[in-house]
Amino acid sequence: MTNVSYCFAASKNSAVKTDKIKSIKDLINEPLILPIPGTANREDIDRIFLKNNVDIKNVLNIHTSEMIISAVKKGLGIGYIISDLIDIDSEKQNIKILEISEPLPQVTINLIYNENYLTTAPRKFIDNYILKQTP
């Protein structure tokens, strides 16, 4: 089990004036790259928009985190993504995490597996990454 936080991120080369974005309300007229409607992470951010009276209009809905990061890298807008995915290599990815004043959602990720059915790759991933990361 591990906790992850979400963030908003933009390309460092984007036309978006990221230094002027300090709150959720500052996102109202910006192009946003969000998870598709109906997903838990989209519902979480939609609740925050609603709570802050932010009516988003310019939205690109994307299915996966990898595709959101790719769209951000291409300068298509501000992405809503798990911060760990950006933090890993933000300098090489040329992506900047935006400092938003409102707290953004955190989620807990649980990994459930059957020890009897693990192949070599998942076993190494669990042993070398997951188990070493959890307290």
Stockholm file with secondary structure:
# STOCKHOLM 1.0

chainA/1-135         MTNVSYCFAASKNSAVKTDKIKSIKDLINEPLILPIPGTANREDIDRIFLKNNVDIKNVLNIHTSEMIISAVKKGLGIGYIISDLIDIDSEKQNIKILEISEPLPQVTINLIYNENYLTTAPRKFIDNYILKQTP
#=GR chainA/1-135 SS CEEEEEEEEEETTCSSCGGGCCSGGGGTTSCEEEECTTSHHHHHHHHHHHHTTCCCCSEEEESCHHHHHHHHHTTSCEEEEEHHHHHTTHHHHTEEEECCSSCCCEEEECCCCCGGGCCHHHHHHIIIIIHHHCC
#=GC SS_cons         CEEEEEEEEEETTCSSCGGGCCSGGGGTTSCEEEECTTSHHHHHHHHHHHHTTCCCCSEEEESCHHHHHHHHHTTSCEEEEEHHHHHTTHHHHTEEEECCSSCCCEEEECCCCCGGGCCHHHHHHIIIIIHHHCC
//
